């Protein structure tokens, strides 16, 4: 049950407009970091003509979720995975 004028968001109440704006800003920053990770990995793979393994074969355009789900991130480029 929500309070009058409040916005319920899993158990936190965002009663003030400043808090809602802060949550929106954090969401935008998170999406920016996510897209920068994806962009940098794709640029690296493109410039070095490499691919990374995925469920349905190798790809040169992995998503950030795919990159972050690697069992172990290599310290060297992905040449060890080919």
ABEGO torsion letter per residue (X at the ends): XBBBGBBBBEABBBABAAAAAAAAAAAAAAAAAAAAAAAAAAAAAAAAGBBBBBAAEBBABBBAAAAAABABBBABBAAAAX
